[in-house]
Amino acid sequence: GGVAVQARVEAADEDGRRTVTVHSRPNDDADWTQHAEGVLATGAEPGTSLTAWPPSGAEPLPVDGHYDTLAGHGYRYGPAFQG
């Protein structure tokens, strides 16, 4: 069987930005499930310079147990990622 996929682009807001969403459903009687949401806009947003790391004003956070919690949800980040 097939799956219906719907990409919606909303009307532009006062800044010309448009919300985009992607949905799917397995059949005509099923509810739509939203999988993604984004914004279309012209021009580039101002970026952050990454020449200095960590950025000015950054505060370290404790990560004790964080990767164990993620692993419990199916996300496994090995030692190379954890640094």
mmCIF file of the N, C-alpha and C atoms, coordinates in Angstrom:
data_MODEL
# 
_entry.id   MODEL 
# 
loop_
_atom_site.group_PDB 
_atom_site.id 
_atom_site.type_symbol 
_atom_site.label_atom_id 
_atom_site.label_alt_id 
_atom_site.label_comp_id 
_atom_site.label_asym_id 
_atom_site.label_entity_id 
_atom_site.label_seq_id 
_atom_site.pdbx_PDB_ins_code 
_atom_site.Cartn_x 
_atom_site.Cartn_y 
_atom_site.Cartn_z 
_atom_site.occupancy 
_atom_site.B_iso_or_equiv 
_atom_site.pdbx_formal_charge 
_atom_site.auth_seq_id 
_atom_site.auth_comp_id 
_atom_site.auth_asym_id 
_atom_site.auth_atom_id 
_atom_site.pdbx_PDB_model_num 
ATOM 1   N N  . GLY A 1 1  ? 0.804  -1.185 0.000  1.00 0.00 ? 1  GLY A N  1 
ATOM 2   C CA . GLY A 1 1  ? 0.000  0.000  0.000  1.00 0.00 ? 1  GLY A CA 1 
ATOM 3   C C  . GLY A 1 1  ? 0.847  1.248  0.000  1.00 0.00 ? 1  GLY A C  1 
ATOM 4   N N  . GLY A 1 2  ? 0.243  2.300  -0.416 1.00 0.00 ? 2  GLY A N  1 
ATOM 5   C CA . GLY A 1 2  ? 0.925  3.580  -0.480 1.00 0.00 ? 2  GLY A CA 1 
ATOM 6   C C  . GLY A 1 2  ? 0.701  4.428  0.748  1.00 0.00 ? 2  GLY A C  1 
ATOM 7   N N  . VAL A 1 3  ? 1.383  5.526  0.778  1.00 0.00 ? 3  VAL A N  1 
ATOM 8   C CA . VAL A 1 3  ? 1.267  6.511  1.851  1.00 0.00 ? 3  VAL A CA 1 
ATOM 9   C C  . VAL A 1 3  ? 1.062  7.867  1.201  1.00 0.00 ? 3  VAL A C  1 
ATOM 10  N N  . ALA A 1 4  ? 0.090  8.624  1.688  1.00 0.00 ? 4  ALA A N  1 
ATOM 11  C CA . ALA A 1 4  ? -0.124 9.981  1.176  1.00 0.00 ? 4  ALA A CA 1 
ATOM 12  C C  . ALA A 1 4  ? 0.849  10.923 1.874  1.00 0.00 ? 4  ALA A C  1 
ATOM 13  N N  . VAL A 1 5  ? 1.524  11.754 1.104  1.00 0.00 ? 5  VAL A N  1 
ATOM 14  C CA . VAL A 1 5  ? 2.462  12.741 1.641  1.00 0.00 ? 5  VAL A CA 1 
ATOM 15  C C  . VAL A 1 5  ? 1.986  14.114 1.209  1.00 0.00 ? 5  VAL A C  1 
ATOM 16  N N  . GLN A 1 6  ? 2.004  15.048 2.136  1.00 0.00 ? 6  GLN A N  1 
ATOM 17  C CA . GLN A 1 6  ? 1.537  16.406 1.853  1.00 0.00 ? 6  GLN A CA 1 
ATOM 18  C C  . GLN A 1 6  ? 2.591  17.406 2.313  1.00 0.00 ? 6  GLN A C  1 
ATOM 19  N N  . ALA A 1 7  ? 2.995  18.289 1.412  1.00 0.00 ? 7  ALA A N  1 
ATOM 20  C CA . ALA A 1 7  ? 3.870  19.412 1.761  1.00 0.00 ? 7  ALA A CA 1 
ATOM 21  C C  . ALA A 1 7  ? 3.028  20.672 1.658  1.00 0.00 ? 7  ALA A C  1 
ATOM 22  N N  . ARG A 1 8  ? 2.953  21.429 2.750  1.00 0.00 ? 8  ARG A N  1 
ATOM 23  C CA . ARG A 1 8  ? 2.134  22.648 2.775  1.00 0.00 ? 8  ARG A CA 1 
ATOM 24  C C  . ARG A 1 8  ? 3.037  23.865 2.900  1.00 0.00 ? 8  ARG A C  1 
ATOM 25  N N  . VAL A 1 9  ? 2.761  24.866 2.080  1.00 0.00 ? 9  VAL A N  1 
ATOM 26  C CA . VAL A 1 9  ? 3.456  26.148 2.156  1.00 0.00 ? 9  VAL A CA 1 
ATOM 27  C C  . VAL A 1 9  ? 2.397  27.198 2.445  1.00 0.00 ? 9  VAL A C  1 
ATOM 28  N N  . GLU A 1 10 ? 2.508  27.832 3.599  1.00 0.00 ? 10 GLU A N  1 
ATOM 29  C CA . GLU A 1 10 ? 1.518  28.826 4.019  1.00 0.00 ? 10 GLU A CA 1 
ATOM 30  C C  . GLU A 1 10 ? 1.751  30.157 3.311  1.00 0.00 ? 10 GLU A C  1 
ATOM 31  N N  . ALA A 1 11 ? 0.782  31.037 3.401  1.00 0.00 ? 11 ALA A N  1 
ATOM 32  C CA . ALA A 1 11 ? 0.905  32.385 2.837  1.00 0.00 ? 11 ALA A CA 1 
ATOM 33  C C  . ALA A 1 11 ? 2.028  33.131 3.555  1.00 0.00 ? 11 ALA A C  1 
ATOM 34  N N  . ALA A 1 12 ? 2.629  34.064 2.859  1.00 0.00 ? 12 ALA A N  1 
ATOM 35  C CA . ALA A 1 12 ? 3.731  34.840 3.433  1.00 0.00 ? 12 ALA A CA 1 
ATOM 36  C C  . ALA A 1 12 ? 3.234  35.745 4.553  1.00 0.00 ? 12 ALA A C  1 
ATOM 37  N N  . ASP A 1 13 ? 4.065  35.878 5.594  1.00 0.00 ? 13 ASP A N  1 
ATOM 38  C CA . ASP A 1 13 ? 3.728  36.814 6.668  1.00 0.00 ? 13 ASP A CA 1 
ATOM 39  C C  . ASP A 1 13 ? 4.184  38.212 6.266  1.00 0.00 ? 13 ASP A C  1 
ATOM 40  N N  . GLU A 1 14 ? 4.113  39.171 7.197  1.00 0.00 ? 14 GLU A N  1 
ATOM 41  C CA . GLU A 1 14 ? 4.458  40.563 6.871  1.00 0.00 ? 14 GLU A CA 1 
ATOM 42  C C  . GLU A 1 14 ? 5.922  40.739 6.482  1.00 0.00 ? 14 GLU A C  1 
ATOM 43  N N  . ASP A 1 15 ? 6.789  39.773 6.843  1.00 0.00 ? 15 ASP A N  1 
ATOM 44  C CA . ASP A 1 15 ? 8.206  39.838 6.477  1.00 0.00 ? 15 ASP A CA 1 
ATOM 45  C C  . ASP A 1 15 ? 8.527  39.003 5.238  1.00 0.00 ? 15 ASP A C  1 
ATOM 46  N N  . GLY A 1 16 ? 7.503  38.403 4.629  1.00 0.00 ? 16 GLY A N  1 
ATOM 47  C CA . GLY A 1 16 ? 7.712  37.588 3.442  1.00 0.00 ? 16 GLY A CA 1 
ATOM 48  C C  . GLY A 1 16 ? 8.109  36.151 3.740  1.00 0.00 ? 16 GLY A C  1 
ATOM 49  N N  . ARG A 1 17 ? 8.110  35.773 5.002  1.00 0.00 ? 17 ARG A N  1 
ATOM 50  C CA . ARG A 1 17 ? 8.475  34.408 5.395  1.00 0.00 ? 17 ARG A CA 1 
ATOM 51  C C  . ARG A 1 17 ? 7.256  33.491 5.285  1.00 0.00 ? 17 ARG A C  1 
ATOM 52  N N  . ARG A 1 18 ? 7.490  32.256 4.869  1.00 0.00 ? 18 ARG A N  1 
ATOM 53  C CA . ARG A 1 18 ? 6.417  31.275 4.701  1.00 0.00 ? 18 ARG A CA 1 
ATOM 54  C C  . ARG A 1 18 ? 6.726  30.024 5.518  1.00 0.00 ? 18 ARG A C  1 
ATOM 55  N N  . THR A 1 19 ? 5.752  29.566 6.288  1.00 0.00 ? 19 THR A N  1 
ATOM 56  C CA . THR A 1 19 ? 5.902  28.321 7.033  1.00 0.00 ? 19 THR A CA 1 
ATOM 57  C C  . THR A 1 19 ? 5.657  27.144 6.099  1.00 0.00 ? 19 THR A C  1 
ATOM 58  N N  . VAL A 1 20 ? 6.513  26.132 6.192  1.00 0.00 ? 20 VAL A N  1 
ATOM 59  C CA . VAL A 1 20 ? 6.404  24.921 5.385  1.00 0.00 ? 20 VAL A CA 1 
ATOM 60  C C  . VAL A 1 20 ? 6.277  23.732 6.337  1.00 0.00 ? 20 VAL A C  1 
ATOM 61  N N  . THR A 1 21 ? 5.323  22.837 6.068  1.00 0.00 ? 21 THR A N  1 
ATOM 62  C CA . THR A 1 21 ? 5.178  21.624 6.866  1.00 0.00 ? 21 THR A CA 1 
ATOM 63  C C  . THR A 1 21 ? 5.069  20.417 5.943  1.00 0.00 ? 21 THR A C  1 
ATOM 64  N N  . VAL A 1 22 ? 5.509  19.266 6.437  1.00 0.00 ? 22 VAL A N  1 
ATOM 65  C CA . VAL A 1 22 ? 5.413  18.008 5.698  1.00 0.00 ? 22 VAL A CA 1 
ATOM 66  C C  . VAL A 1 22 ? 4.647  17.020 6.568  1.00 0.00 ? 22 VAL A C  1 
ATOM 67  N N  . HIS A 1 23 ? 3.587  16.422 5.993  1.00 0.00 ? 23 HIS A N  1 
ATOM 68  C CA . HIS A 1 23 ? 2.718  15.485 6.706  1.00 0.00 ? 23 HIS A CA 1 
ATOM 69  C C  . HIS A 1 23 ? 2.577  14.202 5.892  1.00 0.00 ? 23 HIS A C  1 
ATOM 70  N N  . SER A 1 24 ? 2.149  13.138 6.569  1.00 0.00 ? 24 SER A N  1 
ATOM 71  C CA . SER A 1 24 ? 1.801  11.902 5.860  1.00 0.00 ? 24 SER A CA 1 
ATOM 72  C C  . SER A 1 24 ? 0.666  11.210 6.592  1.00 0.00 ? 24 SER A C  1 
ATOM 73  N N  . ARG A 1 25 ? 0.008  10.295 5.874  1.00 0.00 ? 25 ARG A N  1 
ATOM 74  C CA . ARG A 1 25 ? -0.993 9.418  6.480  1.00 0.00 ? 25 ARG A CA 1 
ATOM 75  C C  . ARG A 1 25 ? -1.061 8.144  5.648  1.00 0.00 ? 25 ARG A C  1 
ATOM 76  N N  . PRO A 1 26 ? -1.304 7.006  6.313  1.00 0.00 ? 26 PRO A N  1 
ATOM 77  C CA . PRO A 1 26 ? -1.278 5.728  5.595  1.00 0.00 ? 26 PRO A CA 1 
ATOM 78  C C  . PRO A 1 26 ? -2.508 5.473  4.730  1.00 0.00 ? 26 PRO A C  1 
ATOM 79  N N  . ASN A 1 27 ? -3.632 6.130  5.044  1.00 0.00 ? 27 ASN A N  1 
ATOM 80  C CA . ASN A 1 27 ? -4.843 5.954  4.236  1.00 0.00 ? 27 ASN A CA 1 
ATOM 81  C C  . ASN A 1 27 ? -5.756 7.159  4.435  1.00 0.00 ? 27 ASN A C  1 
ATOM 82  N N  . ASP A 1 28 ? -6.811 7.230  3.636  1.00 0.00 ? 28 ASP A N  1 
ATOM 83  C CA . ASP A 1 28 ? -7.698 8.395  3.663  1.00 0.00 ? 28 ASP A CA 1 
ATOM 84  C C  . ASP A 1 28 ? -8.434 8.575  4.980  1.00 0.00 ? 28 ASP A C  1 
ATOM 85  N N  . ASP A 1 29 ? -8.606 7.504  5.753  1.00 0.00 ? 29 ASP A N  1 
ATOM 86  C CA . ASP A 1 29 ? -9.334 7.589  7.019  1.00 0.00 ? 29 ASP A CA 1 
ATOM 87  C C  . ASP A 1 29 ? -8.439 7.953  8.202  1.00 0.00 ? 29 ASP A C  1 
ATOM 88  N N  . ALA A 1 30 ? -7.132 7.918  8.017  1.00 0.00 ? 30 ALA A N  1 
ATOM 89  C CA . ALA A 1 30 ? -6.189 8.171  9.115  1.00 0.00 ? 30 ALA A CA 1 
ATOM 90  C C  . ALA A 1 30 ? -5.931 9.663  9.287  1.00 0.00 ? 30 ALA A C  1 
ATOM 91  N N  . ASP A 1 31 ? -5.541 10.041 10.492 1.00 0.00 ? 31 ASP A N  1 
ATOM 92  C CA . ASP A 1 31 ? -5.147 11.426 10.752 1.00 0.00 ? 31 ASP A CA 1 
ATOM 93  C C  . ASP A 1 31 ? -3.786 11.694 10.120 1.00 0.00 ? 31 ASP A C  1 
ATOM 94  N N  . TRP A 1 32 ? -3.550 12.950 9.772  1.00 0.00 ? 32 TRP A N  1 
ATOM 95  C CA . TRP A 1 32 ? -2.255 13.355 9.244  1.00 0.00 ? 32 TRP A CA 1 
ATOM 96  C C  . TRP A 1 32 ? -1.247 13.417 10.387 1.00 0.00 ? 32 TRP A C  1 
ATOM 97  N N  . THR A 1 33 ? -0.013 12.993 10.116 1.00 0.00 ? 33 THR A N  1 
ATOM 98  C CA . THR A 1 33 ? 1.094  13.086 11.066 1.00 0.00 ? 33 THR A CA 1 
ATOM 99  C C  . THR A 1 33 ? 2.090  14.094 10.524 1.00 0.00 ? 33 THR A C  1 
ATOM 100 N N  . GLN A 1 34 ? 2.422  15.103 11.330 1.00 0.00 ? 34 GLN A N  1 
ATOM 101 C CA . GLN A 1 34 ? 3.408  16.096 10.902 1.00 0.00 ? 34 GLN A CA 1 
ATOM 102 C C  . GLN A 1 34 ? 4.805  15.561 11.182 1.00 0.00 ? 34 GLN A C  1 
ATOM 103 N N  . HIS A 1 35 ? 5.676  15.627 10.160 1.00 0.00 ? 35 HIS A N  1 
ATOM 104 C CA . HIS A 1 35 ? 7.039  15.123 10.280 1.00 0.00 ? 35 HIS A CA 1 
ATOM 105 C C  . HIS A 1 35 ? 8.079  16.234 10.322 1.00 0.00 ? 35 HIS A C  1 
ATOM 106 N N  . ALA A 1 36 ? 7.781  17.372 9.729  1.00 0.00 ? 36 ALA A N  1 
ATOM 107 C CA . ALA A 1 36 ? 8.776  18.439 9.663  1.00 0.00 ? 36 ALA A CA 1 
ATOM 108 C C  . ALA A 1 36 ? 8.087  19.785 9.552  1.00 0.00 ? 36 ALA A C  1 
ATOM 109 N N  . GLU A 1 37 ? 8.780  20.817 10.018 1.00 0.00 ? 37 GLU A N  1 
ATOM 110 C CA . GLU A 1 37 ? 8.303  22.192 9.897  1.00 0.00 ? 37 GLU A CA 1 
ATOM 111 C C  . GLU A 1 37 ? 9.516  23.086 9.683  1.00 0.00 ? 37 GLU A C  1 
ATOM 112 N N  . GLY A 1 38 ? 9.367  24.055 8.809  1.00 0.00 ? 38 GLY A N  1 
ATOM 113 C CA . GLY A 1 38 ? 10.457 24.977 8.537  1.00 0.00 ? 38 GLY A CA 1 
ATOM 114 C C  . GLY A 1 38 ? 9.920  26.302 8.049  1.00 0.00 ? 38 GLY A C  1 
ATOM 115 N N  . VAL A 1 39 ? 10.835 27.189 7.696  1.00 0.00 ? 39 VAL A N  1 
ATOM 116 C CA . VAL A 1 39 ? 10.471 28.523 7.229  1.00 0.00 ? 39 VAL A CA 1 
ATOM 117 C C  . VAL A 1 39 ? 11.243 28.817 5.953  1.00 0.00 ? 39 VAL A C  1 
ATOM 118 N N  . LEU A 1 40 ? 10.531 29.305 4.949  1.00 0.00 ? 40 LEU A N  1 
ATOM 119 C CA . LEU A 1 40 ? 11.157 29.791 3.719  1.00 0.00 ? 40 LEU A CA 1 
ATOM 120 C C  . LEU A 1 40 ? 11.267 31.302 3.817  1.00 0.00 ? 40 LEU A C  1 
ATOM 121 N N  . ALA A 1 41 ? 12.438 31.825 3.490  1.00 0.00 ? 41 ALA A N  1 
ATOM 122 C CA . ALA A 1 41 ? 12.640 33.267 3.532  1.00 0.00 ? 41 ALA A CA 1 
ATOM 123 C C  . ALA A 1 41 ? 13.709 33.645 2.518  1.00 0.00 ? 41 ALA A C  1 
ATOM 124 N N  . THR A 1 42 ? 13.696 34.886 2.107  1.00 0.00 ? 42 THR A N  1 
ATOM 125 C CA . THR A 1 42 ? 14.726 35.363 1.197  1.00 0.00 ? 42 THR A CA 1 
ATOM 126 C C  . THR A 1 42 ? 15.912 35.858 2.005  1.00 0.00 ? 42 THR A C  1 
ATOM 127 N N  . GLY A 1 43 ? 17.085 35.790 1.410  1.00 0.00 ? 43 GLY A N  1 
ATOM 128 C CA . GLY A 1 43 ? 18.285 36.274 2.085  1.00 0.00 ? 43 GLY A CA 1 
ATOM 129 C C  . GLY A 1 43 ? 18.764 35.311 3.147  1.00 0.00 ? 43 GLY A C  1 
ATOM 130 N N  . ALA A 1 44 ? 19.942 35.557 3.613  1.00 0.00 ? 44 ALA A N  1 
ATOM 131 C CA . ALA A 1 44 ? 20.541 34.710 4.645  1.00 0.00 ? 44 ALA A CA 1 
ATOM 132 C C  . ALA A 1 44 ? 20.383 35.354 6.010  1.00 0.00 ? 44 ALA A C  1 
ATOM 133 N N  . GLU A 1 45 ? 20.149 34.508 7.016  1.00 0.00 ? 45 GLU A N  1 
ATOM 134 C CA . GLU A 1 45 ? 20.101 35.028 8.371  1.00 0.00 ? 45 GLU A CA 1 
ATOM 135 C C  . GLU A 1 45 ? 21.527 35.301 8.835  1.00 0.00 ? 45 GLU A C  1 
ATOM 136 N N  . PRO A 1 46 ? 21.685 36.280 9.717  1.00 0.00 ? 46 PRO A N  1 
ATOM 137 C CA . PRO A 1 46 ? 23.035 36.552 10.212 1.00 0.00 ? 46 PRO A CA 1 
ATOM 138 C C  . PRO A 1 46 ? 23.609 35.312 10.884 1.00 0.00 ? 46 PRO A C  1 
ATOM 139 N N  . GLY A 1 47 ? 24.828 34.979 10.547 1.00 0.00 ? 47 GLY A N  1 
ATOM 140 C CA . GLY A 1 47 ? 25.466 33.801 11.113 1.00 0.00 ? 47 GLY A CA 1 
ATOM 141 C C  . GLY A 1 47 ? 26.268 34.138 12.356 1.00 0.00 ? 47 GLY A C  1 
ATOM 142 N N  . THR A 1 48 ? 26.728 33.108 12.996 1.00 0.00 ? 48 THR A N  1 
ATOM 143 C CA . THR A 1 48 ? 27.584 33.258 14.161 1.00 0.00 ? 48 THR A CA 1 
ATOM 144 C C  . THR A 1 48 ? 28.989 32.884 13.756 1.00 0.00 ? 48 THR A C  1 
ATOM 145 N N  . SER A 1 49 ? 29.937 33.732 14.070 1.00 0.00 ? 49 SER A N  1 
ATOM 146 C CA . SER A 1 49 ? 31.327 33.433 13.767 1.00 0.00 ? 49 SER A CA 1 
ATOM 147 C C  . SER A 1 49 ? 31.812 32.335 14.697 1.00 0.00 ? 49 SER A C  1 
ATOM 148 N N  . LEU A 1 50 ? 32.378 31.295 14.129 1.00 0.00 ? 50 LEU A N  1 
ATOM 149 C CA . LEU A 1 50 ? 32.885 30.194 14.937 1.00 0.00 ? 50 LEU A CA 1 
ATOM 150 C C  . LEU A 1 50 ? 34.410 30.196 14.991 1.00 0.00 ? 50 LEU A C  1 
ATOM 151 N N  . THR A 1 51 ? 35.016 31.375 14.782 1.00 0.00 ? 51 THR A N  1 
ATOM 152 C CA . THR A 1 51 ? 36.472 31.451 14.843 1.00 0.00 ? 51 THR A CA 1 
ATOM 153 C C  . THR A 1 51 ? 36.982 31.286 16.264 1.00 0.00 ? 51 THR A C  1 
ATOM 154 N N  . ALA A 1 52 ? 36.171 31.633 17.252 1.00 0.00 ? 52 ALA A N  1 
ATOM 155 C CA . ALA A 1 52 ? 36.542 31.446 18.654 1.00 0.00 ? 52 ALA A CA 1 
ATOM 156 C C  . ALA A 1 52 ? 35.569 30.449 19.274 1.00 0.00 ? 52 ALA A C  1 
ATOM 157 N N  . TRP A 1 53 ? 36.128 29.405 19.893 1.00 0.00 ? 53 TRP A N  1 
ATOM 158 C CA . TRP A 1 53 ? 35.269 28.406 20.522 1.00 0.00 ? 53 TRP A CA 1 
ATOM 159 C C  . TRP A 1 53 ? 35.772 28.104 21.910 1.00 0.00 ? 53 TRP A C  1 
ATOM 160 N N  . PRO A 1 54 ? 34.960 28.115 22.912 1.00 0.00 ? 54 PRO A N  1 
ATOM 161 C CA . PRO A 1 54 ? 33.521 28.357 22.887 1.00 0.00 ? 54 PRO A CA 1 
ATOM 162 C C  . PRO A 1 54 ? 33.220 29.832 22.668 1.00 0.00 ? 54 PRO A C  1 
ATOM 163 N N  . PRO A 1 55 ? 32.022 30.146 22.222 1.00 0.00 ? 55 PRO A N  1 
ATOM 164 C CA . PRO A 1 55 ? 31.657 31.541 21.984 1.00 0.00 ? 55 PRO A CA 1 
ATOM 165 C C  . PRO A 1 55 ? 31.703 32.356 23.272 1.00 0.00 ? 55 PRO A C  1 
ATOM 166 N N  . SER A 1 56 ? 31.878 33.632 23.127 1.00 0.00 ? 56 SER A N  1 
ATOM 167 C CA . SER A 1 56 ? 31.889 34.543 24.268 1.00 0.00 ? 56 SER A CA 1 
ATOM 168 C C  . SER A 1 56 ? 30.583 34.412 25.041 1.00 0.00 ? 56 SER A C  1 
ATOM 169 N N  . GLY A 1 57 ? 30.673 34.305 26.354 1.00 0.00 ? 57 GLY A N  1 
ATOM 170 C CA . GLY A 1 57 ? 29.484 34.214 27.189 1.00 0.00 ? 57 GLY A CA 1 
ATOM 171 C C  . GLY A 1 57 ? 28.959 32.803 27.380 1.00 0.00 ? 57 GLY A C  1 
ATOM 172 N N  . ALA A 1 58 ? 29.598 31.816 26.738 1.00 0.00 ? 58 ALA A N  1 
ATOM 173 C CA . ALA A 1 58 ? 29.144 30.432 26.896 1.00 0.00 ? 58 ALA A CA 1 
ATOM 174 C C  . ALA A 1 58 ? 29.432 29.950 28.313 1.00 0.00 ? 58 ALA A C  1 
ATOM 175 N N  . GLU A 1 59 ? 28.528 29.136 28.831 1.00 0.00 ? 59 GLU A N  1 
ATOM 176 C CA . GLU A 1 59 ? 28.702 28.571 30.169 1.00 0.00 ? 59 GLU A CA 1 
ATOM 177 C C  . GLU A 1 59 ? 28.698 27.051 30.065 1.00 0.00 ? 59 GLU A C  1 
ATOM 178 N N  . PRO A 1 60 ? 29.671 26.394 30.700 1.00 0.00 ? 60 PRO A N  1 
ATOM 179 C CA . PRO A 1 60 ? 29.683 24.929 30.651 1.00 0.00 ? 60 PRO A CA 1 
ATOM 180 C C  . PRO A 1 60 ? 28.507 24.340 31.424 1.00 0.00 ? 60 PRO A C  1 
ATOM 181 N N  . LEU A 1 61 ? 27.984 23.248 30.929 1.00 0.00 ? 61 LEU A N  1 
ATOM 182 C CA . LEU A 1 61 ? 26.888 22.539 31.591 1.00 0.00 ? 61 LEU A CA 1 
ATOM 183 C C  . LEU A 1 61 ? 27.354 21.135 31.950 1.00 0.00 ? 61 LEU A C  1 
ATOM 184 N N  . PRO A 1 62 ? 26.929 20.620 33.094 1.00 0.00 ? 62 PRO A N  1 
ATOM 185 C CA . PRO A 1 62 ? 27.305 19.247 33.433 1.00 0.00 ? 62 PRO A CA 1 
ATOM 186 C C  . PRO A 1 62 ? 26.592 18.260 32.510 1.00 0.00 ? 62 PRO A C  1 
ATOM 187 N N  . VAL A 1 63 ? 27.318 17.260 32.049 1.00 0.00 ? 63 VAL A N  1 
ATOM 188 C CA . VAL A 1 63 ? 26.716 16.264 31.163 1.00 0.00 ? 63 VAL A CA 1 
ATOM 189 C C  . VAL A 1 63 ? 26.668 14.887 31.821 1.00 0.00 ? 63 VAL A C  1 
ATOM 190 N N  . ASP A 1 64 ? 26.932 14.825 33.119 1.00 0.00 ? 64 ASP A N  1 
ATOM 191 C CA . ASP A 1 64 ? 26.875 13.554 33.837 1.00 0.00 ? 64 ASP A CA 1 
ATOM 192 C C  . ASP A 1 64 ? 25.516 12.897 33.605 1.00 0.00 ? 64 ASP A C  1 
ATOM 193 N N  . GLY A 1 65 ? 25.528 11.710 33.076 1.00 0.00 ? 65 GLY A N  1 
ATOM 194 C CA . GLY A 1 65 ? 24.295 10.971 32.852 1.00 0.00 ? 65 GLY A CA 1 
ATOM 195 C C  . GLY A 1 65 ? 23.546 11.344 31.588 1.00 0.00 ? 65 GLY A C  1 
ATOM 196 N N  . HIS A 1 66 ? 23.948 12.438 30.931 1.00 0.00 ? 66 HIS A N  1 
ATOM 197 C CA . HIS A 1 66 ? 23.228 12.899 29.741 1.00 0.00 ? 66 HIS A CA 1 
ATOM 198 C C  . HIS A 1 66 ? 23.275 11.855 28.624 1.00 0.00 ? 66 HIS A C  1 
ATOM 199 N N  . TYR A 1 67 ? 24.466 11.321 28.352 1.00 0.00 ? 67 TYR A N  1 
ATOM 200 C CA . TYR A 1 67 ? 24.584 10.353 27.266 1.00 0.00 ? 67 TYR A CA 1 
ATOM 201 C C  . TYR A 1 67 ? 23.891 9.039  27.607 1.00 0.00 ? 67 TYR A C  1 
ATOM 202 N N  . ASP A 1 68 ? 23.829 8.685  28.905 1.00 0.00 ? 68 ASP A N  1 
ATOM 203 C CA . ASP A 1 68 ? 23.066 7.502  29.311 1.00 0.00 ? 68 ASP A CA 1 
ATOM 204 C C  . ASP A 1 68 ? 21.573 7.713  29.055 1.00 0.00 ? 68 ASP A C  1 
ATOM 205 N N  . THR A 1 69 ? 21.090 8.918  29.342 1.00 0.00 ? 69 THR A N  1 
ATOM 206 C CA . THR A 1 69 ? 19.683 9.241  29.086 1.00 0.00 ? 69 THR A CA 1 
ATOM 207 C C  . THR A 1 69 ? 19.380 9.152  27.593 1.00 0.00 ? 69 THR A C  1 
ATOM 208 N N  . LEU A 1 70 ? 20.267 9.717  26.774 1.00 0.00 ? 70 LEU A N  1 
ATOM 209 C CA . LEU A 1 70 ? 20.077 9.640  25.322 1.00 0.00 ? 70 LEU A CA 1 
ATOM 210 C C  . LEU A 1 70 ? 20.086 8.193  24.845 1.00 0.00 ? 70 LEU A C  1 
ATOM 211 N N  . ALA A 1 71 ? 21.000 7.379  25.383 1.00 0.00 ? 71 ALA A N  1 
ATOM 212 C CA . ALA A 1 71 ? 21.069 5.968  24.990 1.00 0.00 ? 71 ALA A CA 1 
ATOM 213 C C  . ALA A 1 71 ? 19.769 5.253  25.338 1.00 0.00 ? 71 ALA A C  1 
ATOM 214 N N  . GLY A 1 72 ? 19.146 5.640  26.441 1.00 0.00 ? 72 GLY A N  1 
ATOM 215 C CA . GLY A 1 72 ? 17.866 5.059  26.822 1.00 0.00 ? 72 GLY A CA 1 
ATOM 216 C C  . GLY A 1 72 ? 16.762 5.367  25.831 1.00 0.00 ? 72 GLY A C  1 
ATOM 217 N N  . HIS A 1 73 ? 16.967 6.414  25.028 1.00 0.00 ? 73 HIS A N  1 
ATOM 218 C CA . HIS A 1 73 ? 15.995 6.790  23.994 1.00 0.00 ? 73 HIS A CA 1 
ATOM 219 C C  . HIS A 1 73 ? 16.436 6.317  22.610 1.00 0.00 ? 73 HIS A C  1 
ATOM 220 N N  . GLY A 1 74 ? 17.505 5.511  22.565 1.00 0.00 ? 74 GLY A N  1 
ATOM 221 C CA . GLY A 1 74 ? 17.956 4.961  21.293 1.00 0.00 ? 74 GLY A CA 1 
ATOM 222 C C  . GLY A 1 74 ? 19.048 5.749  20.602 1.00 0.00 ? 74 GLY A C  1 
ATOM 223 N N  . TYR A 1 75 ? 19.552 6.819  21.219 1.00 0.00 ? 75 TYR A N  1 
ATOM 224 C CA . TYR A 1 75 ? 20.630 7.617  20.631 1.00 0.00 ? 75 TYR A CA 1 
ATOM 225 C C  . TYR A 1 75 ? 21.936 7.215  21.296 1.00 0.00 ? 75 TYR A C  1 
ATOM 226 N N  . ARG A 1 76 ? 22.850 6.668  20.527 1.00 0.00 ? 76 ARG A N  1 
ATOM 227 C CA . ARG A 1 76 ? 24.111 6.206  21.095 1.00 0.00 ? 76 ARG A CA 1 
ATOM 228 C C  . ARG A 1 76 ? 25.270 6.989  20.493 1.00 0.00 ? 76 ARG A C  1 
ATOM 229 N N  . TYR A 1 77 ? 25.873 7.826  21.316 1.00 0.00 ? 77 TYR A N  1 
ATOM 230 C CA . TYR A 1 77 ? 27.013 8.636  20.908 1.00 0.00 ? 77 TYR A CA 1 
ATOM 231 C C  . TYR A 1 77 ? 28.262 8.065  21.563 1.00 0.00 ? 77 TYR A C  1 
ATOM 232 N N  . GLY A 1 78 ? 29.196 7.629  20.755 1.00 0.00 ? 78 GLY A N  1 
ATOM 233 C CA . GLY A 1 78 ? 30.409 7.005  21.268 1.00 0.00 ? 78 GLY A CA 1 
ATOM 234 C C  . GLY A 1 78 ? 31.411 8.009  21.806 1.00 0.00 ? 78 GLY A C  1 
ATOM 235 N N  . PRO A 1 79 ? 32.557 7.500  22.286 1.00 0.00 ? 79 PRO A N  1 
ATOM 236 C CA . PRO A 1 79 ? 33.578 8.350  22.897 1.00 0.00 ? 79 PRO A CA 1 
ATOM 237 C C  . PRO A 1 79 ? 34.108 9.437  21.959 1.00 0.00 ? 79 PRO A C  1 
ATOM 238 N N  . ALA A 1 80 ? 34.211 9.143  20.659 1.00 0.00 ? 80 ALA A N  1 
ATOM 239 C CA . ALA A 1 80 ? 34.721 10.150 19.724 1.00 0.00 ? 80 ALA A CA 1 
ATOM 240 C C  . ALA A 1 80 ? 33.799 11.361 19.672 1.00 0.00 ? 80 ALA A C  1 
ATOM 241 N N  . PHE A 1 81 ? 32.500 11.131 19.744 1.00 0.00 ? 81 PHE A N  1 
ATOM 242 C CA . PHE A 1 81 ? 31.548 12.242 19.718 1.00 0.00 ? 81 PHE A CA 1 
ATOM 243 C C  . PHE A 1 81 ? 31.547 12.984 21.044 1.00 0.00 ? 81 PHE A C  1 
ATOM 244 N N  . GLN A 1 82 ? 31.636 12.256 22.144 1.00 0.00 ? 82 GLN A N  1 
ATOM 245 C CA . GLN A 1 82 ? 31.545 12.861 23.467 1.00 0.00 ? 82 GLN A CA 1 
ATOM 246 C C  . GLN A 1 82 ? 32.768 13.703 23.813 1.00 0.00 ? 82 GLN A C  1 
ATOM 247 N N  . GLY A 1 83 ? 33.874 13.513 23.085 1.00 0.00 ? 83 GLY A N  1 
ATOM 248 C CA . GLY A 1 83 ? 35.068 14.326 23.283 1.00 0.00 ? 83 GLY A CA 1 
ATOM 249 C C  . GLY A 1 83 ? 35.735 14.046 24.573 1.00 0.00 ? 83 GLY A C  1 
# 
